[in-house]
Amino acid sequence: MDGRSEVTKLLNDISANPWIFLKEYIEYFEKMKKRLLKNISYVFDEKGEDSVHDMRTSCRRIEASIDFLEGFSKRESSKKAKKKVNKILKKSNKPRDYQVHLEFLMKIEEQNNEIIDYFKKRYSKEKEKLKSYLSSLKTSELDHLLESCLSFLVFDFVQNFQINDPYFDNLYKKEFKEVYEDFKNTDRSDDKKLHKIRIKVKDLRYKTEILGASKGETLPEEDMFKQIQDILGTHHDLIILKKKLVKKFQEDNIKALLKEIDKEINLLQGKIDVGVSEIFEKLYDNICSEKA
């Protein structure tokens, strides 16, 4: 063992011999493209309770894949593809939020039919809006756009990449250090900033997944990013849920529920202060230390 993290080794391997990685990258991109198209159809046909979530993670993985090579290309196809995929994410934000809220409420508030019924109706309404948008989405055009994007990304990478240029290692460390510093300097009560940090962490997680796919395994860093993502995500979901409840219902009717939510939020804030901080420190040691 030479003390380097697996991520650093793989990033340096790309710099030394990018062509092997490029083959794995193309396979990963194609796999994610097919998964996205399949998950879009699953949402529209209502196949599976997690179809909206699965579609959204497919979108995130496609975005991360484009980001990975976009620095070598200035073509409009990448921007168009990301814009199209991002629109799917935006259109699916509300139904996913209501689904998450409903799942939480069903665990602790089964007897309050007024609250449960409200969130069920909102979820159903927002999902119908999403399905309406997806019905107007021409998946054949999306397929072609993503395929064109991939072709140009690969072509421009081959044309512009310099062997032994530590581009990927430098970029990965730069992006990690930025989110690491953001977290250290962010007030733990600022949910909006924590949510933005979560989105950046999610992007790094999927980029790490791309690297792991080339080895056929899940890298330790990917698991650590996911732990941060899950804690910050649950915290954000409960903050938003509380705001919706306070806005919609009389306080006297939801006192017990708000108390339960506050209890969960406090537990998560403790995990953010200690657990997330510790994970970030471990990631820093893995990715940015001199021995890495």
Salt bridges, closest charged atoms under 4 A:
ASP2 OD2 - ARG4 NE 2.90
ASP2 OD1 - LYS9 NZ 3.99
GLU6 OE2 - LYS9 NZ 3.53
GLU6 OE1 - LYS215 NZ 2.86
GLU27 OE2 - LYS23 NZ 2.99
GLU30 OE1 - LYS33 NZ 3.61
GLU46 OE1 - LYS127 NZ 3.62
GLU46 OE2 - LYS131 NZ 2.96
GLU63 OE1 - ARG60 NH1 3.71
ASP67 OD1 - LYS82 NZ 2.65
GLU70 OE1 - LYS82 NZ 2.94
GLU76 OE2 - LYS79 NZ 3.93
GLU126 OE2 - ARG122 NH2 2.94
GLU126 OE2 - LYS129 NZ 3.72
GLU128 OE2 - LYS131 NZ 3.64
GLU141 OE2 - LYS138 NZ 3.87
ASP143 OD1 - LYS33 NZ 2.67
GLU147 OE1 - LYS33 NZ 3.41
ASP156 OD2 - ARG75 NE 2.77
ASP169 OD2 - LYS173 NZ 3.30
GLU175 OE1 - LYS207 NZ 2.97
GLU178 OE2 - LYS174 NZ 2.87
GLU181 OE2 - LYS184 NZ 3.62
ASP182 OD2 - LYS200 NZ 2.82
ASP191 OD1 - HIS235 ND1 3.46
ASP191 OD2 - HIS236 ND1 2.78
ASP203 OD2 - LYS207 NZ 3.10
GLU209 OE2 - ARG61 NE 2.64
GLU217 OE2 - LYS215 NZ 3.92
ASP230 OD2 - LYS226 NZ 2.76
ASP252 OD1 - LYS255 NZ 3.84
ASP262 OD1 - LYS242 NZ 2.70
ASP273 OD1 - ARG188 NE 3.65
